[in-house]
């Protein structure tokens, strides 16, 4: 085919070595169950927005670039639409917290079900309140999204913040 030649989409696929039937089957397998999946990853975005590629996990939201490196479902939400926020820090600035806040403000308020234990990812304590915190690959808290997130108790968060200074 030469440049500027109009062809059908089916012919274009065939020129790329893919049959229309094969393309449809691949597309359907990639979309499988994504519409009904209401799990939310620790990055704060719907599990359905994550795909496993040959380079690892990729989280693709419509407007927000997410650096998520590892799918980890932590809750199930009645409505996943509010979980398309951007992380700009820890706790209330994290996409996970912002999505939960948006659910609480809906009329009627929507519910979530935790699917992960709310315990510190560092010391494993379930006796303390944990915050959702973006962390570096080395586990140090940051004030920006890195693609790595953790539940940290206040003691571990302060200890790790002291290490990063």
C-alpha positions, -999 to 999 in steps of 0.1 A, spaced: 0 0 0 12 34 -8 10 66 12 -23 85 10 -42 55 -3 -77 50 13 -85 15 24 -110 -2 46 -102 -8 82 -104 -46 75 -78 -42 47 -56 -21 70 -57 -49 96 -48 -75 70 -19 -54 58 -7 -55 94 -10 -93 95 -40 -94 117 -74 -107 107 -106 -89 118 -117 -119 137 -83 -121 156 -85 -84 164 -120 -88 178 -111 -118 199 -80 -100 213 -100 -69 221 -128 -89 238 -102 -108 259 -86 -75 271 -120 -60 280 -133 -92 297 -151 -84 330 -136 -49 332 -170 -32 332 -182 -52 363 -149 -50 382 -154 -26 411 -121 -32 429 -99 -3 436 -61 -5 436 -39 10 463 -29 37 438 -65 50 441 -77 39 406 -101 12 395 -85 -22 389 -102 -22 355 -78 6 345 -48 -17 350 -32 -39 324 -3 -63 326 21 -57 298 55 -72 289 70 -44 310 49 -49 341 16 -33 353 3 -1 337 -25 20 351 -42 41 324 -69 66 335 -85 88 309 -70 122 320 -45 114 346 -11 97 341 -6 71 369 28 56 376 14 25 394 39 -3 392 19 -31 409 -18 -38 410 -29 -43 446 -67 -43 451 -75 -29 486 -112 -22 484 -144 -28 465 -166 2 458 -203 5 449 -193 32 423 -158 34 407 -163 68 389 -149 89 418 -117 69 417 -101 89 389 -83 115 409 -46 124 409 -23 117 439 -6 149 450 6 136 484 -2 114 513 -34 109 534 -61 134 522 -40 143 491 -39 106 479 -62 95 451 -75 66 472 -86 89 500 -100 115 475 -121 88 458 -135 75 491 -143 111 501 -162 116 468 -182 85 475 -192 98 510 -205 130 494 -227 113 468 -265 112 474 -271 87 487 -236 80 500 -220 50 485 -203 22 504 -169 5 502 -157 -29 514 -121 -32 524 -106 -63 507 -72 -57 523 -63 -56 559 -58 -20 572 -24 -27 588 9 -10 585 29 -24 555 61 -17 574 56 -31 609 24 -51 603 6 -35 632 -32 -34 630 -35 -16 663 -27 18 648 -45 40 623 -27 39 589 -24 65 562 -21 59 525 14 72 515 32 74 482 67 59 488 99 55 468 110 21 456 132 20 487 101 25 509 106 62 519 76 85 521 73 112 495 49 141 488 43 131 452 32 100 432 59 75 425 40 44 414 45 28 448 21 33 477 18 18 512 -3 19 543 19 33 571 12 38 607 22 72 621 53 58 639 67 41 608 58 71 586 77 95 609 106 70 612 109 67 574 105 104 569 134 109 592 155 86 571 147 104 539 158 138 553 
